[in-house]
Amino acid sequence: MAKKNKHVTIGSSLNKIESTVNKLKNNMSPPQLIMIIFFALIWIGAILLALPLSASDGKSIGLLDALFTATSAICVNGLVVVDTGSVFSTFGQVIIMILIQVGGLGFMTLGVMVAIILGKRIGLKQRLLIQQATNSTSAQGLVKLSLYIVLIAFAFEALATLVLTVRWQGDLGWGQALYYALFHSISAFNNAGFSLWTDSLSPFVGDPVVNLTIITLFISGGLGYIVIVDLFRKRSWKKLSLHSKIVIIGSSSLYLIGFIIIFLLENWNPSTFADLSYSERVWAALFQGTAPRSSGFNTIDIGSMLATSQFFIIILMFIGASSGGTGGGIKINTFVVLVLATIQTFRGGGQIHAFERKIAEETVMRALAVVMSSLAFVLGISILLSISEGILEKHFLDVLFEATSAFSTTGLSMGLTSELSIPGKIIVIFTMFAGRLGPLTLAFALAQKKRTSKIGYAEDHVLIG
């Protein structure tokens, strides 16, 4: 009888827990739920990476360094406090690879795949979560979009793995070449920037196959799944959505500008280009001019670049990739909208438009909010890092570079990451997390409820400029 009562007690307790969890889920907004799941995944990854099994020498790297690495992987950042190739065992590297894939594809996308395989129904709550996670403008066709996302990612990664395996097999052997190719393909497409080589991809600075493959991967991932699906479906410039056109034109322009400026500036720098042939300089400028848009890989030493080049890279990192892609930053579409609004203001005002389509005023205000909040966040983190790392008089560019890279989930560093103090690591972990979620998503997640003003005020004027 006592045994039966015990079972009843346990059963009622489990029911209460399940009821509480369901109540919390129902009361949470999609951004809040996304933030909590991301947080949980990071800690699961941290615990696994802190295991002695994950280290190459059989000794745990410590919970803080494991947490830093897990956050960097899930947030597809690429900043590392320990060398991925030498410090982690094969088990640890595979965990990092899985975390990158989950972080890049999005847990909701993978959840949709699992649900479909198990024959589960995708409800309205799940569709809203997918919409938030993929930055979609509509809740229609999201399940099909999730399937497209997985297929696109696996197709790009599989093809790149094949190409890189063939390229590296002469140096590494077929088995190791396949493993290295798979790791770098997943890392590149998801704009993570993790590498198994200590100096990233510097050994291949003039290699056309490696350069073109990696560049194609991180540009494709950075464009965003919505743009790739739009291109695949419509196959005509006129039929593309306004979002796709803005992303393609904006990204292409920045890639070209990045290549030209890095090539011209670094040709004056004996620390980076002096020992390179002309063709290697072209490849280095092409790679380093496009990589700051969120990939995190490098083929030349970032810390040895000219201060002007480093500051230019900070600007590229801050702008970042496209909404709905695997990259970070304020997003190229946000940047283009504000540029168009500025140009229209100089022309005397009126409708803000592009490609014969009007851009809503709400979109412009949202873009302004993203830029201002992101700028304030990066500057605030830079000040905190300056204090925590004792850099109060000089080398502020190193700190600004680190803060921007962490926030934009780029993963490039001038060398400060490996020297971070314990408070510095915690600050960067928080920055990577906030940068991946996005300033507006984080604000919406933390907001208690939406407040609508019931008072209408009289309009007045404020002097500007």
C-alpha positions in Angstrom: 0.0 0.0 0.0 2.9 2.3 0.9 4.6 1.5 -2.4 1.4 2.4 -4.3 1.1 5.7 -2.5 4.8 6.4 -3.3 4.1 5.8 -7.0 1.1 8.1 -6.8 3.2 10.8 -5.1 5.9 10.6 -7.8 3.3 10.6 -10.6 1.5 13.7 -9.2 4.9 15.5 -8.8 5.8 14.8 -12.4 2.4 16.0 -13.5 2.9 19.2 -11.5 6.3 19.8 -13.1 4.9 19.1 -16.6 2.1 21.5 -15.9 4.5 24.2 -14.6 6.7 23.8 -17.7 3.7 24.0 -20.1 2.5 27.1 -18.2 5.9 28.8 -18.5 6.0 27.9 -22.3 2.6 29.4 -22.9 3.4 32.6 -21.0 6.7 33.1 -22.8 7.1 35.1 -26.0 9.1 33.4 -28.9 12.2 35.6 -28.3 12.2 34.7 -24.6 11.9 31.0 -25.4 14.7 31.2 -28.0 17.0 32.9 -25.5 16.4 30.2 -22.8 16.9 27.4 -25.3 20.1 29.0 -26.6 21.3 29.4 -23.0 20.5 25.8 -22.2 22.4 24.5 -25.3 25.4 26.6 -24.4 25.6 25.0 -20.9 25.1 21.5 -22.3 28.0 22.1 -24.7 30.1 23.6 -21.9 29.7 20.6 -19.6 30.6 18.2 -22.5 33.7 20.3 -23.4 34.8 20.5 -19.8 35.0 16.7 -19.6 38.6 15.2 -19.6 37.4 13.2 -22.6 37.2 16.4 -24.6 40.8 17.4 -24.0 43.7 15.9 -26.0 45.8 15.4 -22.8 43.0 13.9 -20.9 42.8 16.8 -18.4 39.8 19.1 -18.3 40.3 22.6 -19.7 38.2 24.1 -17.0 34.5 25.1 -17.0 35.1 28.8 -17.9 37.2 28.0 -21.0 34.7 25.3 -21.9 31.8 27.8 -21.5 33.7 30.3 -23.6 34.2 27.8 -26.4 30.7 26.4 -26.3 29.3 30.0 -26.4 31.6 30.8 -29.4 30.5 27.6 -31.2 26.7 27.9 -30.6 26.8 31.6 -31.4 28.9 30.8 -34.6 31.5 33.3 -33.5 35.0 31.7 -33.7 36.8 33.5 -30.9 38.9 31.0 -28.9 40.8 31.1 -25.7 42.5 27.7 -26.4 43.7 26.3 -29.7 41.0 24.1 -31.1 43.3 21.7 -33.1 45.8 21.0 -30.4 43.9 21.4 -27.0 40.8 19.4 -27.9 40.6 15.7 -28.6 38.7 14.3 -31.6 35.6 14.0 -29.3 35.9 17.6 -28.2 36.3 18.8 -31.8 33.2 16.8 -32.9 31.2 18.4 -30.0 32.3 21.8 -31.3 31.3 20.8 -34.8 27.9 19.8 -33.7 27.4 23.0 -31.7 28.4 25.1 -34.7 25.9 23.2 -36.9 23.1 23.6 -34.4 23.9 27.3 -33.9 24.1 28.0 -37.6 21.1 26.1 -38.7 19.1 27.1 -35.7 17.6 24.7 -33.1 14.1 25.3 -34.4 15.0 24.3 -37.9 16.5 21.1 -36.6 13.5 20.6 -34.4 11.2 20.8 -37.4 13.2 18.1 -39.1 13.0 15.8 -36.0 9.2 16.5 -35.7 8.6 15.7 -39.4 10.6 12.4 -39.1 8.6 11.5 -36.0 5.3 12.4 -37.6 4.6 15.3 -35.2 2.4 18.2 -36.1 3.9 21.7 -36.2 1.6 24.0 -34.3 1.2 27.8 -34.3 3.5 28.3 -31.3 6.3 26.4 -33.1 5.7 28.3 -36.3 6.1 31.6 -34.5 9.3 30.4 -33.0 10.6 29.4 -36.5 9.6 32.8 -37.8 11.5 34.5 -35.0 14.6 32.2 -35.4 14.8 32.6 -39.2 13.9 36.3 -39.3 11.0 35.6 -41.7 8.5 38.3 -42.5 5.6 35.8 -42.8 4.4 32.8 -40.8 3.4 31.0 -44.0 5.5 28.3 -45.6 7.9 28.1 -42.6 8.0 24.4 -42.4 9.0 24.1 -46.1 11.5 26.9 -45.5 13.0 24.9 -42.6 13.4 21.9 -44.9 15.0 24.0 -47.6 17.4 25.4 -45.0 18.6 22.0 -43.9 19.0 20.8 -47.5 20.8 23.9 -48.6 23.3 23.7 -45.7 24.0 20.0 -46.2 24.4 20.4 -49.9 26.9 23.2 -49.6 28.8 21.5 -46.8 28.9 18.1 -48.6 30.2 19.6 -51.9 32.8 21.7 -50.1 33.9 18.7 -48.1 34.4 16.7 -51.2 36.5 19.5 -52.9 38.7 20.1 -49.8 39.2 16.4 -49.2 40.7 16.0 -52.6 42.8 19.1 -52.2 44.2 18.1 -48.8 44.6 14.4 -49.2 48.1 14.7 -50.6 49.3 16.5 -47.4 47.1 14.8 -44.8 46.0 11.4 -46.2 42.4 10.5 -47.1 41.1 9.9 -43.6 42.4 13.1 -41.9 41.8 15.1 -45.1 38.1 14.1 -45.0 37.8 15.0 -41.3 39.5 18.4 -41.7 37.5 19.2 -44.8 34.2 18.4 -43.0 35.1 20.5 -40.0 36.2 23.5 -42.0 33.2 23.2 -44.4 30.7 23.3 -41.5 32.7 26.1 -39.8 32.8 28.2 -43.0 29.2 27.8 -44.2 28.0 28.6 -40.7 30.3 31.6 -40.5 31.9 30.2 -37.3 35.6 30.7 -38.1 36.8 27.7 -36.0 39.9 26.1 -37.5 42.0 23.1 -36.7 45.2 24.9 -37.7 46.7 27.2 -35.1 47.2 30.1 -37.6 43.7 29.6 -39.2 44.0 29.3 -43.0 47.3 31.2 -43.3 49.1 28.2 -44.9 46.8 28.5 -47.9 47.0 32.3 -48.4 47.7 31.8 -52.2 45.8 28.6 -52.7 42.9 29.2 -55.3 41.0 26.0 -54.4 40.9 26.6 -50.6 40.3 30.3 -51.0 37.4 30.0 -53.5 35.8 27.1 -51.6 35.9 28.8 -48.2 34.8 32.2 -49.6 31.9 30.6 -51.4 30.8 28.9 -48.2 30.8 31.9 -45.9 29.3 34.2 -48.6 26.5 31.8 -49.2 25.8 31.3 -45.5 26.0 35.0 -45.0 23.6 35.9 -47.7 20.9 34.0 -45.8 18.6 31.1 -46.5 15.7 33.3 -47.5 17.8 34.9 -50.3 19.1 31.5 -51.5 15.6 30.0 -51.6 14.3 33.1 -53.4 17.1 32.8 -56.0 16.4 29.1 -56.4 12.6 29.5 -56.8 12.4 32.6 -59.0 15.7 32.5 -61.0 15.0 36.0 -62.3 16.2 39.3 -61.0 12.9 41.1 -61.7 11.0 38.5 -59.7 13.2 38.6 -56.6 11.9 40.1 -53.4 13.1 43.6 -52.3 14.9 42.0 -49.4 16.9 39.7 -51.8 17.8 42.5 -54.1 19.0 44.8 -51.3 21.1 42.0 -49.8 22.7 40.9 -53.1 23.5 44.5 -54.2 24.6 45.6 -50.7 26.8 42.6 -50.1 28.4 42.6 -53.5 29.3 46.3 -53.1 30.9 45.8 -49.7 32.8 42.7 -50.9 34.3 44.8 -53.8 35.1 47.8 -51.6 36.6 45.5 -49.0 38.9 43.8 -51.5 40.1 47.1 -53.1 40.8 48.9 -49.8 42.6 46.0 -48.1 44.6 45.4 -51.3 45.6 49.1 -51.6 46.4 49.6 -47.9 48.3 46.4 -47.1 50.5 46.7 -50.2 52.2 49.4 -48.1 52.6 47.0 -45.1 55.8 44.9 -45.0 54.5 42.9 -42.1 51.7 41.3 -44.2 52.3 41.5 -47.9 56.1 41.8 -48.2 56.8 38.1 -48.5 53.8 37.4 -50.8 53.8 37.2 -54.6 51.4 39.4 -56.6 48.9 36.6 -57.0 49.1 35.7 -53.3 48.4 39.4 -52.4 45.3 39.4 -54.6 44.0 36.2 -52.9 44.9 37.6 -49.4 43.1 40.9 -50.1 40.1 39.1 -51.6 39.8 36.7 -48.6 40.5 39.3 -45.9 38.2 41.9 -47.6 35.3 39.5 -47.5 35.9 37.5 -44.3 35.2 40.3 -41.8 31.5 40.2 -42.9 31.2 37.5 -40.3 33.3 34.4 -41.3 36.2 34.6 -38.7 38.8 33.0 -40.9 42.1 34.7 -41.8 44.9 34.1 -44.2 47.2 36.9 -42.9 47.9 37.9 -39.4 45.2 40.4 -38.3 47.4 41.9 -35.5 50.2 42.8 -38.1 47.8 44.7 -40.4 47.9 48.5 -40.6 45.8 50.3 -38.0 43.7 51.8 -40.9 43.0 48.3 -42.2 42.1 47.1 -38.8 39.7 50.0 -38.3 38.1 49.3 -41.7 37.7 45.6 -40.7 35.9 46.8 -37.5 33.4 48.7 -39.8 32.9 45.6 -42.0 32.4 43.4 -38.9 29.9 45.8 -37.4 27.8 45.8 -40.6 28.0 42.0 -40.8 26.0 39.6 -43.0 22.3 39.4 -43.9 19.2 38.8 -41.8 18.2 35.2 -41.8 21.8 34.0 -42.5 24.5 32.5 -40.4 26.4 35.7 -39.9 26.0 38.5 -37.3 26.4 42.2 -37.1 23.7 44.8 -37.6 23.0 43.2 -41.0 23.7 44.5 -44.5 19.9 45.1 -45.1 19.7 47.3 -42.0 22.7 49.3 -43.2 21.3 49.7 -46.7 18.0 50.9 -45.4 19.6 53.6 -43.3 21.9 54.7 -46.2 18.7 55.0 -48.4 17.0 57.0 -45.7 20.0 59.3 -45.4 20.2 59.9 -49.1 16.5 60.6 -49.3 16.8 63.1 -46.4 19.6 64.9 -48.3 17.3 65.1 -51.3 14.6 66.9 -49.3 12.6 64.0 -47.8 9.7 62.0 -49.2 9.3 58.3 -49.7 12.2 56.0 -49.0 12.3 53.5 -51.8 14.4 51.0 -53.7 13.8 49.0 -56.9 10.5 50.7 -57.4 9.3 49.6 -53.9 8.5 51.8 -50.9 10.2 51.0 -47.7 7.9 51.4 -44.7 8.7 54.0 -42.1 8.5 51.4 -39.4 11.3 49.5 -41.1 13.5 52.6 -41.1 12.8 53.2 -37.4 13.6 49.6 -36.6 16.9 49.8 -38.5 17.8 53.0 -36.6 17.0 51.3 -33.3 19.2 48.3 -34.2 22.2 50.5 -35.2 21.9 52.8 -32.2 21.5 50.0 -29.7 24.3 48.0 -31.3 26.7 50.9 -31.4 25.9 51.7 -27.7 26.4 48.1 -26.8 29.8 47.7 -28.6 31.1 51.0 -27.1 29.9 50.0 -23.6 31.6 46.5 -23.9 34.8 48.2 -25.2 34.9 50.4 -22.1 34.3 47.4 -19.8 37.1 45.4 -21.5 39.5 48.3 -21.3 38.9 48.3 -17.5 39.0 44.5 -17.0 42.1 44.1 -19.2 43.9 47.1 -17.8 44.2 48.8 -21.2 43.4 52.4 -20.1 46.1 54.4 -21.9 46.8 52.6 -25.2 45.9 49.8 -27.5 42.2 50.8 -27.4 41.9 49.6 -31.0 42.6 46.1 -29.8 39.7 46.3 -27.4 37.3 47.9 -29.8 38.2 45.2 -32.4 37.6 42.4 -29.8 34.2 43.9 -28.7 33.0 44.4 -32.3 34.2 40.9 -33.3 32.4 39.3 -30.3 29.2 41.2 -30.9 29.1 40.7 -34.6 29.9 37.0 -34.2 32.8 37.4 -36.6 35.6 35.8 -34.5 38.6 37.7 -35.8 41.0 38.9 -33.2 44.2 41.0 -33.0 45.5 38.7 -30.3 43.6 39.8 -27.2 41.3 36.8 -26.9 44.0 34.4 -25.7 45.2 36.9 -23.1 41.7 37.7 -21.6 41.4 37.8 -17.8 38.6 35.9 -16.1 36.3 39.0 -16.0 37.3 39.7 -19.6 36.2 36.2 -20.7 32.9 36.6 -18.9 32.3 39.9 -20.6 33.1 38.4 -24.1 30.8 35.4 -23.4 27.9 37.7 -22.6 28.8 39.8 -25.7 28.8 36.8 -28.0 25.5 35.6 -26.6 23.8 39.0 -27.0 25.3 39.5 -30.5 23.9 36.2 -31.7 20.4 36.9 -30.4 20.5 40.4 -31.7 19.8 43.6 -29.7 16.2 43.8 -30.6 15.4 40.2 -29.9 17.2 40.5 -26.6 15.2 43.6 -25.7 11.9 42.0 -26.7 12.8 38.9 -24.7 13.4 40.9 -21.6 10.4 43.2 -22.0 7.6 42.3 -19.6 4.8 43.5 -22.0 4.2 45.8 -24.8 3.0 49.2 -23.7 0.8 51.3 -26.0 0.5 55.0 -25.2 -3.2 56.2 -24.8 -2.1 59.8 -25.0 -1.6 61.7 -28.3 0.8 64.6 -28.0 0.9 67.8 -30.1 3.7 67.9 -32.7 6.7 70.2 -32.2 10.1 70.7 -33.7 13.6 70.0 -32.5 16.7 71.6 -34.2 19.0 69.0 -35.8 22.6 69.5 -36.8 
